[in-house]
Amino acid sequence: LVGARGAQPLNGAPSTPPGPGTSRRRRRPGWIPEQHGAWAMLVLPLAVGVWLTGPEPVHLPLAAFWLSGYLAYHATGRWLRSRRRRRDLPPVLVYTGSTVVLGLVVLAAAPGLARWVPLFLPLLASSLWLTWRGAERSLTNDAITVVATGLMGAVAFDAGGGGRWTLLWVAVGVLTTYFLGTVLYVKTMIRERGRVGYVRASVAFHLAGALAAGGLVAT
């Protein structure tokens, strides 16, 4: 998922004593994601899907599965970026194991949700491959993760029994477009700061989004 990543400590002994935050990260590598902005992307589509269809008991294990899946994704990405360093492997194993168990619980409660697996697997595989290639912060990878989080709204909607799918897809489209806009905006402020092409793309994307939103309101 999209978000700013903290700088990684250099190898070797530090020249000054590490602060409390640094010590905590070294004791628990990969357990807690540092991309705070990703939580909104993780939660909002799921919450919208539940809201549009109404809460059902299956939404509880589904939310736990989605959270565990994100933690597994984050831990796996860190492990791949470290060239499969052993110290980064424990959170991968723990979170992946819990995700599998929770996924089986969800499928036992709502077997029809298996129809979404073929959509998510290529997105997950592509994102992890880009991470392994060192392109985890690329615009392509950011777009993949945004699309995946947006689709979770449809999964939650389906889990609750579905209904007005047109309304659901409009909501998913609005959220996905909004989050893609934040990706472009953040890049113009940090990693791509000073690149005119990204600034123009961001402005054009936001103008198009505003016009599309106005059209939705008018209809």
C-alpha positions in Angstrom: 0.0 0.0 0.0 1.1 3.7 -0.5 2.9 5.8 2.1 6.2 7.4 3.2 8.8 5.0 4.5 11.2 5.8 7.2 14.9 5.8 6.5 16.6 2.4 7.1 19.5 2.3 9.6 22.9 1.8 8.1 24.8 -1.4 8.7 27.4 -1.4 11.4 27.5 0.1 14.9 26.0 3.5 15.2 28.3 6.4 16.1 25.8 7.6 18.7 23.5 5.7 21.1 20.2 4.9 19.3 17.0 6.6 20.5 14.0 4.7 21.9 12.3 4.6 18.5 15.4 3.2 16.7 15.9 0.5 19.4 12.2 -0.5 19.2 12.4 -0.9 15.4 15.6 -3.0 15.7 14.0 -5.3 18.2 10.8 -5.8 16.1 11.7 -5.4 12.4 8.7 -5.6 10.1 6.1 -6.1 12.8 4.5 -2.6 12.7 4.1 -0.7 9.4 5.5 2.8 9.3 3.3 4.0 6.4 0.7 5.8 8.5 -1.1 7.2 5.5 -1.8 3.7 4.2 -4.3 3.1 7.0 -7.0 5.3 5.5 -6.6 3.5 2.2 -6.9 0.2 4.0 -10.0 1.0 6.0 -12.2 3.4 4.0 -13.2 1.1 1.0 -14.0 -1.7 3.4 -16.0 0.6 5.6 -17.9 1.9 2.6 -18.7 -1.6 1.4 -20.1 -2.5 4.8 -22.1 0.7 5.1 -23.7 0.3 1.7 -24.9 -3.2 2.2 -25.3 -3.2 6.0 -23.1 -4.9 8.6 -23.2 -8.7 8.8 -21.3 -11.2 11.1 -19.0 -12.2 8.2 -17.6 -8.7 8.1 -15.8 -9.2 11.3 -13.5 -12.0 10.1 -13.3 -10.3 6.8 -11.9 -7.1 8.4 -9.5 -9.2 10.5 -8.4 -11.0 7.3 -7.8 -7.8 5.5 -5.8 -6.3 8.3 -3.7 -9.4 8.7 -3.2 -9.5 4.9 -1.9 -6.0 4.9 0.5 -6.8 7.7 1.7 -9.8 5.8 2.1 -7.8 2.6 4.1 -5.1 4.4 6.3 -7.7 6.2 6.9 -9.6 2.9 7.9 -6.4 1.1 10.4 -5.6 3.8 11.8 -9.1 3.7 12.2 -8.9 -0.1 13.8 -5.5 0.0 16.4 -6.8 2.6 17.3 -9.6 0.1 15.5 -12.2 2.3 17.3 -11.4 5.5 16.5 -14.0 8.2 15.8 -11.4 10.9 12.9 -10.0 8.7 11.3 -13.4 8.2 9.4 -14.0 11.5 6.7 -11.4 10.9 6.3 -12.8 7.3 5.6 -16.2 8.7 3.3 -15.1 11.5 1.2 -12.7 9.5 1.0 -15.0 6.5 -0.1 -17.8 8.7 -2.8 -15.7 10.4 -4.0 -14.5 7.0 -4.4 -18.0 5.7 -6.4 -19.1 8.8 -8.6 -16.0 8.7 -9.1 -16.5 4.9 -10.4 -20.0 5.5 -12.7 -18.7 8.2 -14.1 -16.1 5.8 -14.6 -18.7 3.0 -16.3 -21.0 5.4 -18.8 -18.3 6.3 -19.2 -17.0 2.7 -17.8 -19.4 0.1 -18.9 -17.2 -2.8 -16.2 -14.7 -1.9 -13.7 -17.0 -3.6 -14.7 -15.4 -6.9 -12.6 -12.4 -5.9 -9.4 -14.4 -5.5 -8.5 -14.4 -9.2 -8.7 -10.6 -9.2 -6.5 -10.0 -6.2 -3.7 -12.6 -6.9 -2.3 -10.9 -10.0 -2.3 -7.6 -8.2 -0.5 -9.0 -5.2 2.0 -10.9 -7.4 2.7 -7.8 -9.5 3.3 -5.6 -6.5 5.6 -8.1 -4.7 7.5 -8.6 -8.0 8.0 -4.8 -8.3 9.1 -4.7 -4.7 11.6 -7.5 -5.3 13.0 -5.5 -8.3 13.4 -2.4 -6.1 10.4 -0.5 -7.6 8.2 -0.6 -4.6 7.8 3.2 -4.6 7.1 3.4 -8.4 3.9 5.0 -9.7 2.9 1.6 -11.1 3.2 -0.2 -7.8 1.3 2.6 -6.0 -1.5 2.4 -8.6 -1.7 -1.4 -8.1 -2.0 -1.2 -4.4 -4.7 1.6 -4.7 -6.7 -0.5 -7.1 -6.5 -3.5 -4.7 -7.7 -1.5 -1.7 -10.5 -0.1 -3.7 -11.7 -3.5 -4.7 -12.0 -4.5 -1.1 -15.0 -2.3 -0.9 -16.7 -4.6 -3.5 -15.7 -7.7 -1.5 -17.2 -6.3 1.7 -20.3 -5.3 -0.3 -20.6 -8.8 -1.7 -20.0 -10.4 1.7 -23.0 -8.4 3.0 -25.3 -9.7 0.3 -24.8 -7.1 -2.4 -27.7 -5.1 -3.8 -27.2 -1.9 -5.7 -24.0 -2.7 -7.5 -24.1 0.4 -9.6 -23.9 2.6 -6.5 -21.1 0.4 -5.1 -19.0 0.7 -8.2 -19.5 4.5 -8.2 -18.3 4.7 -4.6 -15.3 2.4 -5.3 -14.5 4.5 -8.4 -14.6 7.7 -6.3 -12.4 6.4 -3.6 -9.9 4.8 -6.0 -9.7 8.1 -8.0 -9.2 10.1 -4.8 -6.4 7.9 -3.6 -4.7 7.9 -6.9 -4.8 11.6 -6.8 -3.1 11.6 -3.4 -0.4 9.4 -4.8 0.4 11.9 -7.5 0.2 14.8 -5.1 2.5 13.2 -2.5 5.1 12.4 -5.2 5.2 16.0 -6.3 5.9 17.0 -2.7 8.5 14.4 -1.9 10.1 11.9 -4.2 9.4 13.7 -7.5 9.7 17.2 -6.1 10.7 19.7 -8.8 9.7 17.5 -11.7 7.4 19.5 -13.9 5.9 16.5 -15.6 4.6 15.1 -12.3 3.2 18.5 -11.3 1.3 18.8 -14.6 0.0 15.2 -14.3 -1.2 15.9 -10.8 -3.0 19.1 -11.7 -4.6 17.5 -14.8 -5.7 14.4 -12.8 -7.3 16.5 -10.1 -9.0 18.8 -12.6 -10.4 15.7 -14.4 -11.5 14.3 -11.0 -13.2 17.5 -10.1 -15.1 17.6 -13.4 -16.1 14.0 -13.0 -17.3 14.6 -9.5 -19.3 17.5 -10.7 -20.9 15.4 -13.3 -21.9 12.8 -10.7 -23.5 15.4 -8.5 -25.4 16.8 -11.5 -26.8 13.4 -12.4 
